[in-house]
Amino acid sequence: MKLFIPGRICLFGEHTDWAGGYRRINGGLEKGYTLISGTNQGLYAEVKPHPSRLIFTTTLTGEAFDIPMNREALLDEAQKGGMYSYIAGVAYQVLTHYRVHGLEINNYRTDLPVKKGLSSSAATCVLVARAFNRVYDLKMTIRGEMEFAYLGEITTPSRCGRMDQGCAYGSRPIMMTFDGDRVDVAEVAVGGDFRFVIVDLCAGKDTREILSRLNKCFPFAENDLQRGVQRYLGEISASITKRAVAAIEKGDPETLGKLMNESQAAFDRFCMPACPSQLTSPVLHKLLSYASIQPYILGGKGVGSQGDGTAQLLVGDEAAQDKVIGIIESELSMHCLKLTLSSAKKVRKAVIPAAGFGTRLFPATKVMKKELFPVIDRNGVAKPVIQAIVEEALAGNIEEICVVIQKGDRALFEEYFHTPPPLEHFAKLSKEGQKLSDYIIDIGHRITFIEQPTQHGFGDAVYCARHWVGNEPFLLMLGDHLYASETDTPCSRQLLDVYEKYGCSAVGLKLTPAELIRHFGTVTGTWIEPRSVIAITEFAEKPDAVYAAEHLRIEELPDDQFCTVFGQYVLSPRIFEFLEEHITNDIREKGEFQLTSCLDKLRIEEGFMGYLVQGKRFDIGLPQAYLQTLGDFGGEAGGR
């Protein structure tokens, strides 16, 4: 499998990770608040299991690091220091806590500058932790990967800060709060696009000297200089960072730029005197005040430990980003990287797999596709199931719909959605019936049909839509489920709102009694919004009650209730990467390519929200369920 781990840039709150840690000694100190984000650059690797050894190859050295998966050997290597110590340190920690074998990691590409305050060592540690997690299905959360990466790095001579491994959260920004030994992580919703230029100052700084001098100001201040450092790394930085989070959530780059300038000025005032040899940073300040870039930037500040290492500049748009990079590289001979924080893309497309055989509804499905079975809506209109599902998507403001069908079924579906009835039949329809006929043709213009060549499972059906979806998030709806909202907001729109709020994939959920969960995909997680939104920590495909009771319980729910999949998902396009991995390597479950295990991988990589939909789902996949739907759907569902 392939992995990508980005670097990490500290947008605001530099040094507050370790400063907040001193609260375990001096409770009068302010908590540390750090706003970080992953970079566009990072480490690319292919990983696979090895029976007994840890093998790491990288383009950085052209060499292969090869060591037995033995705790003593790994610990000895970790304590030597150097690049390979990080790899050995994480492997040592994983082997200490889990029963695993070895790994082969081929770091075939690295475009992340090293030793520039972008946490290349932390990215390496996260890469190893994630590789073990993914290869051996250790079911770590992103937070768990981050913790093992941190444990691995401090097993080496490195004494990194707690924020460095935040790169585990990928490209989205996160706020980390440091209170003694406790670390809390909260994802930050991005309300608009923020474009940064990250500049390698091509100078030098002594990070150890900076940390040594600043740490002397803790845990108790003895003079005005030390009180000033504590004040900046406490209340001042906390205020600026919290305001920065608010600006990002509002999509306000002008305010964010002003906060960058304010942060740098306050750092210079209070922290520079503690280590003037390193924090006077003439190269950084030359860049921040460079006349040629002033018309194009909204603000700027140093990165990480500050000093003459790396700087970040905020600009208004892509043209300004390119202009600033051109000026800096040509006039100052400094290397630049682009970093863009983007708001969640609007979901425009929906995919509806409708290529199943309908074996549980045989022999009726011998003459009619189950997606064409009739249902009656609340207005008394008889319509095929597929139309009701399409209408649910359109009610959520979806613009385009792809229906995945069996080879040979195109004519059936196209005739319904694209071909009006013969004139003699159309003339016999009531005026309302004629309007319905025109309406069906109208929505048919927004539907694309894609054939699934062979039926190899739900995951394979979704994969067939990959080229049509492209690099966009999309709504996925089951082809044998109907939906009825219990509010004025359609079920699909409820879920899409959750996606747009949190900026990561989301799945609709419903409460299900323990005796029925064997029929459904089931999840567990922790509440983000009580009795509404959870951060999912595990997907399980149709678990039995014993497994569910042990692994899938959710706090505040009765012991006999679990959260099962509602039948609607909003997915990142990266799901196709995991589906392709399974299909290419013929990884099947019960003979088919399934979606659930790929959802769990997407959860590990990007995070995944679950939402208790305020509505009902109706299953037509079983005879008794279809009979129940015929009786109930018309009383619950809205019309077109």
N, C-alpha and C positions, 0 to 999 in steps of 0.2 A: 504494500500500500504506500501511497505517497502522502507526505506531510509537509505543511508549510508553517513555520513559526516566525512571526514578525519580530523586529526589534521593539524596544520600548522607549518612548520619549516622555519625559516629565514636563507637562505643560505648566503646571503650577504646584507649589508646595514642596520644592526641593529641600532636602534635609529634614523634613518634618517626620519622616518615617522613623528615623532613629531618635529624633528629639522627643516624639510622642512616646517612645519606648521608655524614657526616663520617668514616666508617670508611675511606674511600679515602685520607684524610690521616692519621688516627690509628687504627691497627688495635687499640688497646687499648680503644676504646669498645665498648659492647654493641650488638648489632644492634637495629634498631627493629622492634617488633611492634605492629601495629595491627589491631584488630577493627572492621570496618565492616559496615553493612547498608544496602540501599536502603530508601527510605521508601515509604509508600503513595501519596504525592503525587509529581507530576512533570510532564513535558512530553508532550503529546499532539500528534502531527503526522501529516499525510498527505504523502507524498513521491512524486515522479515525475521521470523524466528530462527534461532540457531540452537542446537541441542545442548551446547555446553560452554560457549564462549561469547564474549562481547567484542564485536569487531566494528570499528568505526573508521570509515574512509572519508576524506574531505578534499575538495579542490583547493583549500587554503594551503595545504602542505604537500599534497600529492602522495602522502604516506598513509599506511593503514595501521591503526592502533588495534592491537589484538591481545586480549587478556582473558584468562579463564573466569567463568562466573563462580567465583569463590570469594566469600566475604573477606578473608584475610588479604588476599591479593588485591581486591578492589580497594580496601581501606588503605593499604600501603601505597597504592598508586595515587589515591585521592590526596593523601597528605604530602605528596611530593610537590604539588603546585603545577602550574602550567595548564595549557588547553585541555589535555587529556584527563587532568585531575577532576574536572567538572563532570565528565562523562562517567568516570569511575565512581565519583562520589554519589551521584544519583542512583547508579546501578546498585551500589552498596546499600543505600537506604531502601530501595525497592525490594532487594533480596532479603533484607532484614525483616520486612513486614509482609511479604507475599511469597508464595511458592511459585517461582518462575524459572524458566530456563534462560538461555542466552538470546542475543539479538545481533543482527547484522544491520548496520545503519550506513547508508551511502549518502553522504552530504554532497550531492552532485552539483549544487549551485549555491553560492552565497553572494548576495549583493548588498549586504549590510556592512557598513564600515565598522571596523573593530576598534576598540579603545577610543571611542568618540562620544561616550556618554549615552549610547543607544542600547546598552545592555546586551551586547553580543554574547557574553558569557552566560547571562540568565537565559537567553534564547536557546543556547546549547543545552542548558539544564532542562528547560521545559521540553525541548525536542526529545530528550532521552526519556523523561517521565511519560510523555504522551505516547511514545513508541511502545513502551512496556504496557501502558494502559490499553492501547488499541490492539496490539498483537495478542495479549493474553486476556483481554476482556476483563480487566480488573474492576470495572465499573466505578472508577474514580470520577468525581465531578471535576469541572474546570478548577474549582477551588482546591480539590485534592491534588491535582497535577501541580498547581502552583506551590502547594505546601511541600510536596516531595522534591520539587525543583529547588526550593529554598533550603530544605534539609541537606540536599546533595551539595549545594554550593558552599554552605558553611561547614561541611565536612572537609573541605579543602582549606588552604591557608587564606582564601578570600574571605573578607568580612563585608559582604554586600549588604545593602539596605533591604528592608522588607518589601519595598515597592518594586524591586527590579523584576521579579518573576510575574508581575502583572501582565507581561506580554502573553501569558497563557490565555488571556481573554481576547486575543486577536486584535483586529483593527478598531473595534469600538472603544470609546473612552469609558473609563471607570473612575469612580471616586473611592479612594482607599482611606480608611480612618484607623489611626494607630493609637491605641490606649493601653500603655504598658505592653504586655505580651499578646493582647488581643488585637486582631486585625479584622475589620469589616470591609466588605466590598459591595459597592452598589453601582450598577450600570447606569450610564448617563444617556438619556434620550437626546438625539441631535435634532434640533429644530430647523436647521438649514445647513447649507454647505459652508465649511470653513477651510480656507486654503492657506497652507503654511509653506514656507521655504525653510528647510533645515540646512544650516551652513556649517561645514567643517572649516574651522578657523585656521587650520594648517599651522597651529602654534603648539604650545605645550602647557601643561599644568601638572601640579603634583597633588593628586586627589588625596593621598594619605596625609599630606601636610595640612590640607584644608580641613579634613575630617578631624585630625588631631587637635588643631587649634580651636575649632568650633566645639568639639566635645568637652574641652576644658571649661566651657561656660555652663556645664551641667554636672550634676542635677540641681545644685544650689548656686545662685549667683552671688559673687563676693564684691563686685564693683559695678560701676555704671556700664562699662563695656560689656560685661557678661549679662547684665540686666537687659541691655539693648538687643543682644543676640537672642536671648530667651523671648523677648517681646516680639521680635520679627518672626522667629520660628514658631511662635505661639499665636497670640491673638491677631497680629497683623496678617500673617500668612493665611490663617484660618478664614478671616473675613474676605480676603481677596479671592481665595480658592472657592469659597461658597458662592460669591458673586459671579465668578467665572462659570461655574456649573449652571447658574441661572441664565447667564447670557447664552451659553451653548444650547440649553433647552429651548430658549426663545428664538434661536436663530439670529442672534444679534452680534455680528462680527465687529462693528464699530466699538461697542462697549467692551468686547473681549480684548481688542487691541489696546484700548486705554488701560485696562487692567494689567496687561503685560508691561506697559511702560511704568505703571504705578508699582508693580511688583519689583521690577529691576531697580527703580529708584530707592525703594525702601530697603532692598537687600544691600545696595551700595552704602546706604547711610548707617545701617545697624550691624551688618556682618563683615563688610570689607575691613574695618579697623581691627577685627580679630585675626585676620591673616592677610595683611596688605601685600605680602610678596606674591601671593597667588590670586587674590581677589581684586586687586587693582585692575587687572585684565585689560591692558591697553588695546589689544587686538579686538576684543569683544566690543569695547566702547567705540572704537574707530568705526566698526561696521554699523553699530546701532545709530550712529550720528552721521553716516556717510551721506553726503548731500544728494548724490545722483539717485538714490533709491527712495528718498523721502516722499516724493509725490505718489509713490505706488504702494507704500506700506501703511498699515493701520496701527502697528505696534511691534515691539520686539523685546526679547530678553534672552538671558543665558539659559543653558540647559543643564539639568542634573546637578552636579556639585558646583556649578558655575565656574568662573575662571575662563581661561583662553582655550576652551575645548570645542564646544559646539554652541551655536546660537539658533534661535527660532524667530522667524519673522512672519507676521500675519498680513495677508493681502486681500483685496476685495474680490478678485475674480481670476479666471485662468490666464487672461491676457496679462494682468499685472504680475502673476506668478512667473510667467515666462520672461517678462521684461526684467524683473528683479534678478532672476537667475542669470540672464544674459549679462547684465551689468556686473554682478559680483564675480562671475567666472572670468569675464574678459578684463575687467579693470583691477580686481583684487586677487585674481588667480586662486580663488577658494572654490572648493567643490560643493555643489548644492544637491539636495534631494527635495522632491515634492512630497508633501503629506496633505491629504484632503480628508477631513471629517465630513461625511455625507449623511444627510437625513435619510431615513428609510424610504426606499423607492415606493412610489404608488403602485399598488397591485392592479394591473390592467387585465391580466389573463387568468382564465380558469381552465383546468383540465378535468374531464369526466371520463374515467375508464368505463367502457360499456362493451367489452369484448369477451365477457365470460360465456360459458356454455349454458348456464342456467340449469345445471343437472338436478338441482334440488326441486325444480319446478317442472321436471319432465313428467308427462309427455306434452304438456302445454307448450313448452319451449321448442318442441319439434316443429310447430307451425308459426310461432310468434316469439320474437326476442322478448326477454323479460323486461327490457327497458321500454318496450312498446306496450306493455300491459296497461290497461286503462285504470285510472283513478278518477274520483269525483272531487273537485275542490269545493270550497265553502260557498261559491256562487252557483254551484250546481252544474259546472262545466265539466264534461267528460274529456279527459286528455290523457295522452300516454305519459308514463312515468318520466321519460327523458325530458319532455317539455317542462314538467313541474320542476325538475332539477335545474334546467337551464334558466327558468324564471327566477329561481332562488339566487343563482349567480348574478343575473342582471339586476335584481333588487338590491344587491350589495354594491352596485355601481361598477361591476366588471364590464369591460369593453369588448373583449374577444374571448371566444370559448372554443376549446378543442375537445372533440369527442373521439376517444380511441375505440375503434370498432374491429370486429373480426374481418379477416380477409373474405371478400365476397358479400359483405353486408352493406357496402356503400350505397347501392341502389335503394335499399329499403329506407335508410335514413335520409338520403338526399331527396327521395320522392316526397317524404313527409314535409321536410323543411324548405325545399327549394321548388317544388312543383305544385301549382295550384290545381284544384279539382277541375275536371272537364267542365266546359261552359254549361252543359245541360244540367250537371249536378250543382254547379255554383248558383245557377238561376233558381234552383229549388230551395236554397238555403234562406233562412230568415235574414233580415238586415243585420241582426246581431251575429248570425253565423257567417255572413259574408265579411263582417269586420274581423271576426276571429280568423278567417282564412287569410285575409291580408296581413293580419298581425303575425301569424305563423311564418309567412314568407319573409316578413320584415326582420324577425329575429333570426331567421335562417341565414340572412346575409352576414351575421356576426359569428357563425359557426363554421369551423373547419373540421373535416373528418380525416383522421389518420388511421391507417390499418395496422394492426398488430399481426405480423406474419404468422407467428405460431404462439399459442397460448401457454406461456411459461410462468404465469403468476402475476399478481398485482404489481409487484415491483417492476417486472418486465413491461407491463402495460404503461406504467407511468414513464418509464425510460423511453418509450417510443415517441413521446412528445418533446424530447429534449431539444431538437432543432427548432421546433415551433416556438417553444418557450424562450429560448435564447438565454441571455444573461440577466434574467428578470425574476423577481419573486412571483409566485403564482398561487392561486387558490386551487386546491385539490378537493374534489367532492366525489363520493362514492356513487356509482351508477345504479345501485339498488337501494338507496336510502332517500326518503323524503323528509322535509324539515318544515316545522311550523313554529314561528316565534311566539313567545308569550308577552312580548312588548311590541311597541310600534316599530322597532328596529329589527330587520330581518336577521336571522341567525348568522348568515354569511357576513353581514355588515358588522355585527357584534365582534366576530373573530378578527375581521380585517382591522377594526379599530384597535384591538389589543396588539396586533402586529405593528401598526403604525406608532403606537405609544411606546412599545419596548424595543422595536427595531430588530427583532429576531424572530425566527420561525415560531409558529403557534399552532396548537391543535385544540379543537373544540372537545369538551368533555361533558359527561353526564354522570350522575350518581347511579350506581348499579348495585343491587344486593349481591352478597357473596356467592349465592348459589347459581348466579347467572354469568359471572365474569368469565367462565371458561369459554364463552361464545365471543368474547370481545378482546381487542387490544386494551391493555390496562397500564396506567402510569402511576408513579408516585413522585413526591416532591415536597417542597416547602412553600408555605403561603407567602405571596408577595402582597396580595390584597385578600384579606380574610374572606373565605368562602366564595372567592371569585377567580383569582389568578394565582397559579403556582409556578415556581421555577422547577421544571421537571428534572428529576435525578435518575429515572430509569423508565424505559419502555419494556413491557413484557407482552408477548403475543399469546393471547388466550391462556392465561395461567390457571392452574388449579387453585382451589381455595386454600390449601395448605401453604403453597408457595406465597400466595397473596398475603395471608395472615402474617407470615414471617418477614416479607420483604416489601410489600406494597402499601402498608398502612400509612395513612396521612393524619397528622395531628388534627384534633377537633372534629373528626368524622366518627360516627358510630363504628363499633368494631365490625359490623356486618355490612358496611358500605364502602365501596371503592370507586375510584374515578376511571371510567372507561371511555374509549374514543367515541366521539359523537358522529364522526363520519365526514368532518370537514377539517382541512389543514391549510395553513398558509406557509409555504416552504421557500427557503432560499434555493437559488439555482444550484448550489453546491450539492444538493441531494443527488443530482445526476452523476456527480463524481463518484459517490459511494455506490450507486447502483451499477455504474460501469465497472467498478472494481469487482463487484460480486459476479456480474455477467461474464466479464473477461476471464475470471478465475473459476467460473462454474461453481460458485458458492451458493448452494441451494438449501432450502429448509422444507422438509417434506416434499422434495422433488421439484420445488418451484422457487423462483426468485421473489423473495418477500420484501416488503417495504419497511417493516418494523425495525429490523436490526440496523438498517441504513438510517432510520430516524434517530436511533440511539447514537450512531456515529456523528450525525449532524449536531445532536445535542452536545456531545463532548467537544466538538470543534467550535461551535458558535453559540451554544446555549439554546434553550427551547422553553417556551411558555405554554402552559395549559390554561384553558379558560372554561369555567362552568357556564355553558350556554344557557341563556334564559329562553328555553324552547324545548320542543320535543322532536325526536327523530322517529321515523316510521320505516320499518324494514319490509321489503317485499321479496327477500331472497328465499323465504321458506313458505310453504303453503299456508300454514296457520298464521304466520306473520302477515302475509299478504291479505288474508281474510280479515284480520284485525285492522289492517291499514284501510281497507275499503270501508269499514264501519266508522273509523275514527278520524281519518285525514280530512274529510269534508267538513267536520265540525270544528277543526282546529286551524286549517290552512287558509290563508288569504287567497284571493283571486289573482288574476294577472295584473 
